Amino acid sequence: SVDFILAHAHSAAFLGARGLGIPFGFFVHGDIFARPKGTYDARMTAFYRWIAPRAYASADVVFALAPYLGEMAQQRGARKVEVVPNGIDLRDLGLDQPPQPRPRSGPLRMITVGRLSVEKGIEHLLAACRLLDLDYELTIVGGGPLETELRAAAANLPRVRFAGAVPRSSLGALYRDHDLFVTATLNEAFALVVLEALACGLPVIGTNIEALRAVVQEGENGLLVPPADPRALANAIANVAGDEALRLSLAEHAHASVLPRYGWEAIGDEIARIIRK
């Protein structure tokens, strides 16, 4: 017999558990209606507009990845909400232990990881690169619908390299070989790649949105700038590039800021406790 159904999202929870008489819950990974225009087509948006309120109203518990998503779920009609973030395991990234911070040598090696789509704001990161007057390299990891367009936009930026999609088990080595993680993302449910970078000892420069504020502490493990502001992003990068003591200080706090707190063992125990209750 099944005691509880835990689904990945609204649709699976509502369509799979409805009418079975079994307690069920699902994870909230974001609000489709808060995503930038063009993220989803009209049919997907219409489907979620229909199913989301039904799923929220009927679920026994809704798991939210961050407090702001929990508030959103309540506004959408969820009866009971529990905030449980995503977890991380360095072994999934191909590492046994976090790299130790090391002094920078040569150009500032930056990396960004994510889907090449409208909500990730890569065009703002490229615009920031055009404003930089320093020795840097940027590696862009990931694929997506805007890849061709973004590659064309970066044609006059010889220091920018597109690495394409990379197996998750190889990400740790990539993080290890860079000095700084940067993201110009406009919308995230929970910034897992930021969590990964921090766990691998990389300081973060990112956008001041709720998902990043959940894991990036200003001046402790990273810096936050307004979204869609290439000048502010470029200034933050230049600040870190010109102050090695600052970069090393951010790097030294990066790993401990997310592990063991976001380790899967701790996250799994919390999920199990809520389901038992």
N, C-alpha and C positions, 0 to 999 in steps of 0.2 A: 504494500500500500504506500501511497505518497502522502507525506505529512504537510509538505509545503512546496510551492512552485516559485522559483526565483528566476525571473526572465531578464533578458538583456535590455529590453526597451518596451515602450508602450504597446506596440502592436503585438509582439509575442505574448505579452502578459494578458492583454485583453482577449485576443483571439484564441489563445491556447488554454486559458484557465477559466474563461467565462462558462458558467453553467455546470462546472465540475463539482462545485461545493467544497473545493480544497482551498485553504488559505493561500494567497499568492502576493507577490510583490515584484517590483522591477526597479531598475536603476535609471535615474535621470541623468543623461549625459549632456544636456543642453536644451535650449528653447529654440525650436525651429523658427519661430517668428522673430527672434532677435538676430538671426543670421543676416549678413549683408545680402542685398538683392542679387539674385543670380546664383546663390549657393545651391538651391534646389529648383527643379522645374515646377510648373503650376500643378501638375497632377500629384506630385509628392506632397506639396504644401496643402492641397485640398484634402488628401488622405489624412495627414496629421491633424488638420483642423477638425476633422470628424472624429478621429479615434482618441485624441489626447484627453479631452474632458471625460470621456467614458472610462478610459483606463484609470485616470486619477480618482474618479468617484468610486470605483469598484475595488481598487487595490486595498489589501489589508495593511500594507506598509509600502512606502515609497522611499527608496534609498537615493539620496542626493550626494553628488560628489563634492559639493561645497555649500556653505551656508546660504549664499545668494540663490543657488539652485533650489535649496529647500524652501526658501521664502516664495520663489516662483511657483513651486509645486503646490504649496498651500493656496496661493492665489488662484491656481488652476482647479482647485477643488479637492486636493489630496486630504484624506482624513487623518493619516498619521505619517509623519516624515522623520527619517533618521539620516543624519549627515555622516557618510562614510566615504572617504576619498579613495582614489585609485591607489594601488600598491606598486612596488617596484622590487626587482631582484637583480642585482648586478650580474648574476650568472646568465640571465636572459640576454644580457648585452655582451656576453663573452668575456667578462672579467671575474676574477676570483676575489679581488680586493680593489678599493679605489686607488687610483694613481695619486701619488704625493704631489702637492704643488711644487712647481719648479720654476726657476727664473726664466723669463722670456729671453730668447735669443733670435735675432733676425726680425722679420716683419711680424706684426700682430696677426696671429692666425685665428680667424673667426670662423664659426660654423653656425648654420641654421638648419634645422631638420623639420620637415613637415610636408603636407600635401601642397602641391603647387596649384592653389585654387584661390578664389577671390577673397575668402575670409582670412587668409594668412598674411595678406598685406606685403607680399614680397616686392611689389613695385615700389613701396615706400622705403624698403631696405636698399634697393638699388639706387633710389634717388639719394639716400643718405650717403651711399658710397661715392656718388659723384661730388659730394661736398667735402669729402675727406682729403686732407693735405698731409698724409702720413704714409708710412710704409706698412701696407696691410695685405692680407690675402683673405678671401671669403670663399668658403665651400658651402654650396647649397645642396642639401641631400633631400631627395624625394622626387616624386613624379606627380602628374596630375593634368587637368584640362588646360592649364595656362602655360604648360612647359614650353611649347613652341614660341608663344608670345613673349615669355620672360627671357628665353634664350636670345631672342632677337633684340629685346630691350637692353640686354647686357653685352651686346656685341662690341660696344666701345668701352667696355670695362675689362681690361686684360687681367686684372687681379681677381676677377670673379670666376669661379669654377663650378660647373654643374656636375655633381657626382651621380645623379640619377637615383633610382630606388636602391637601397642597401638592405641586405638581410639584417634583422634585428640583432642577431648574434654577432654582427660585425660593427655595431654602433659604438660599443665600448672603446674599441681601438681608435675609431675616428675621433670620439670625444677626447681621448687621451692625447691625441696628436695636435690638439688646438689649445689656444690660450683663453678663448672667450666664446660664450654662446650668445647669439643675438637673435631676437625675434621681433618682427614688426606686426605680429598677429593682431587682427581686429576683433576676433571673437573666438573664445575657447570655452568649452564646458569645464574641462580640467586640463591644465597644460602638462600632459604627461611627458613630452619631450623636455620641458623645462625641469621636471623632476629628475629625469634621466641625466641631464647635463649636470645638475647640482650633485646628484649621487656619485657622478664620475669626477667630482672635484672641480668642475668648471664654474666660474662666476657667470652671472647672467645679466645682460642688458635687454630689457623687454618693455612692452607697452603696459601702461598703468590701467589695466582692466581687472575686473574682479577675480578672474581665474588666476592671474599671475600674482595678484596681491596675496592670494592664499598661501603661496610658497616662497615668494621673493620678498625678503625683508630689506628695505631700502638702506643701503650703506653697510649691510651685514654680509649678505651673500650675493648682492647684485644691485642694479640701479633700474629705476622705472621712469619712462618718459611718456608723454601724451601720445595716444594712438594717432596714426596718419599725420605725423609731424617729422618729416625727414631731417629737418634742421636740428631738432632736439635730440633725435637719435644719433646724428653725426657728432653733436657736441658731447654726448655721453661716451661714445666710442673714443673720441679724441681725449677725453678726460682720463679714461682708463689707460689708453695707449701712452699718455704722457706721465703717468704716475704708477710706476711698477710696484711701489709699496702698497698702493691702494689695490691693485689687481691681485697681488699675493694675499693681502688681508681678506679680500672677498673669497678667494679660492680656498683659503684655510678654513673658512666657516661653511663652505658649500656642502660638503658631504654630511657633516653632523647636523645640518639644518633639516635634512630629510630622512636620514636613516639613523636609528631603527624605526623612527616614528611612522614612516610610510612603507615599512617592510611588509611583505605579504603575510607573514606570520601574525603580526599585530592586526592587520586589516581583516584577515580571515577569522581571527578570534572574535573580533567585534561583530562581523556579519553573523557568525554562528550564535553569538549571545542574543542578538536582536531577534533572530528567527526562533530560537528556543522560547524567548519571552512572548 
